[in-house]
């Protein structure tokens, strides 16, 4: 860590550690997600979560397209487009893939929802719409490097995907295992995305002010995900509690 006046500039390794430390506020720890993974969720709660998260899945490639539209670096765009294709799918000969959005629809039908129920967004609650729309607007209006930083909640995603793969088949055997394909795919894809996004963030946010800004951005995205769970908990309830828990305090940039 080097000293600039009275301020401290984190080394690259310490900056990465600070970013990773924000994982304590990831929505895997929200009571609604804990309920899903410990087997205490009802069928209605699982279906509600799947239907509402679909709105987020739809927004991901829109967000990624916004990042690309703001980015003048061809090399970055060539790598970033993989994220868009991961979710929208592609029909490139030899690399055909239905994509994550289609996989999420199959998750919905595996939980007993109809395809139309998932895709027409009839179950999406206002709080989820508000949070997701705020994230897309951020990506559209902020410098692309900030949107890359916001995407770093993917640092914590493999853990939550693995938890679902480990617990859902036992707790919810009525869900067809084919419906869990999305989570299987994202374990690998998220690792690739993290390596790229983290490298960009560590390179770009290279002053005291920018490093602090990076923590604020990542915590904004964590707020988005937490708010989505708050809204779903308000709509579908929690075990023995009508209200959602408070999000853990973010790491301070000092």
N, C-alpha and C positions, 0 to 999 in steps of 0.2 A: 504494500500500500504506500503510495507516494504522497508527499505533502505539498499542497499548493496554497500558500498563505496560511489561513486557519482552517481550510477545508481539506478533506481527505478524499483522494481519488482511489477507488477500489482497484486492485489488480484485476486482471481478466478472470483469474480463478475465483477471487473473492466475490466479484460481481456475479459470476455464475452461481455461486453458493447462495447469494442473496436472492436471486431470482428463484432458485429451486426451493428456498425456504418458504416462499409464498404458498407452497403446496398445502400448508396446514389449514388454509382457508378454502381449499378446493371443495367442490360440492359433493365429493364422495363422503364427506363428513356431515352433510346436511341430514337431519333426521328422516327426511323423506327417502333419500337414497339409502341410508342405513336400513330403513324398514324394508326396502326392496330387496336388499342383499342378505338380510338375516332371515328371510322367509316369512315375515309377518304381514306382508302386503296382501290385500284381497285382490281378486281378479279385477274388480273395477279400478282399483288403484294402479295396478300394473297397466291396464289398458289406457287409463288416463295419462299415465306417464309416457307411454309409447306414442299416443296420439298427439300430445303436446310437444314432445321432443321432435316430432316430425317437422314442425314449423321451423325448428332450429336446423334440422338437416337440409330443408329446402333453402335456407339462407346461406349455408356454407359456401356453395359454389358462386352465389351472387356476391358474397363478401370477397371471395378469392378473385373474381373477375374485377371487382373494384380495386383490389390491390394491384392487379396487373395493369389496369387502365391508368393508374397513377405512377407507375414505375417506368422509367426511361432506360433501365438497364436490361438489355436483351438477354443476357445470361441468367439474370434472376427470373425473368418471365418464362424462359424455357424450362426452368426447374419448377417454378410455382404452378405452371399449368397442370402439372401432374395432380395437384390437389383437386383442381376443378374436375378433371377426368375421373378421379377416384370416386367422386360423388355423383356426377352426372352420367358417368359411364361413357363408353365409346364403341364404335363399330369398325375400328381400324383392323384390316385383315391380319389375322395372327395375334391380335391383342384385344379381341372382343371382351367387353366387360359391361355387365348391366349397371354397375356402380352402386355406391352406398345408399342413394335414395331408394332405389329399387329394393335393395337388401332390407332397408328399414320398413318398407311397405310389407315385405314378407314377414318381418318380425311382428308387424301389426296383425296380419292375418293369422299368424301362429298363436297369438293371444286371444283370438276369437273375434277380432274386429273385421268388418268387411273392408275390402280395398277402397271402396267409395268413402267409408267412414274416415279412413286415414287421410285420403287425398283431398277431400273437400273441406278439411280443417274445421269441421263442425264442433269438435270437442276442445279446440284451443281456447284457453282462457285469456282475458285481456292482459293480465300481468305478464304472461309469457310473450304475447305479441309485443308488448311495450319493450321488454328487455331485449328481445331478438332484433327488433327494428332499430333500437338504439345502437346495437353493435354494428349492424349493416351501415347505418348512417355514419358512424365513426370511420369505418373503412372507406367510405366514399369521400369523406371530407378531410381526413387527416393525411399527413405524409405517409407514403407507403411503408416506410421503415417503422412507423408507429403501429401500423396495422400488423406488420410482421411480429412485433413485440407482443401485441395483444393475443396473437395466435399461440403464444407459448404456454397457455394452459394445457397444450398437448404434452408438456413435460410430465404432467400428472395423469394423463389419460390411460396409458397402458395398465396402470394399477387397477383402475375402475373397470376396465374391460375384462381383465383377468378375474376380478372378483365376481363379475356376473357369470363368466364362463364356468367358474368353480362352484358357485352356489345355486344358480338358477335351475340347472337340471335336477338337483336333489330337492330343492324347495318347491319347484313348480313343474313337476313332471308332465303336466298337461300341456305345456308349451312345446310344440314340435321343435326338436333340436336344430332343424334346418333354419328356423327363425333366428338363431343366434349367429348366423354367418357374418353379420355386420361386425359384431364384436371380435370375431376371429380375425377378420381382415384388418381391422383398425389397430390391433396390437402391433403388427408389422409396419403398417403405413404411418402410424403416429411416430414411431421411432425415426423413420426416415425424415418426416416433416420436422421433427424437433432438431435434428442435426443441422438442417439447413437454416431454419428460423433462428436457432440459437447462435449460430455463427454470424449471421447478419446483425443480430442484436448486439452481440459482444463487440463487433467491429464499429458499429455506428454510434452507439451510446457511450462515447469515450471521453466525456467530461463529467465533472461532479454534477452539474445541472442535468445533463442528459441521463446519467445513471439514476438519479432520483426520479426523473420523468419516466424512465422505463419501469420502475417499481409502481409508480402511480398508474401507468397504462395497464400493467398486468393485473393490478388490483381492480381496475375498472372491469376488466373481462371476468375476473372472479366474481365480482358483484353481479354481473349479468347472469352468470350460471346459478348463483345463489338465489337471485330474485326469481328465476324461473321455478326453482324448487319451492320457494316461499309461496308463489302463486298456486302451484299444484297442491301443496299442503293445505292451503286455504280452501281449495275446491274439494279435494278428496279426503282430507283429514290425515291425522297421524295416530299411531297407537297411544291411547290414554292421554292424548293432548290435542286440543283444537288449534294450537298455534305452532308456528315454526320457531326454531331456535335462532338465536342471534349468531351471525357469522363471526368467527374468530377475528380478532384485531389483526390488521396487516402488519408485516415487518416494517419498522420505521427506517426511513432512508437517512440515518445519521451515523 
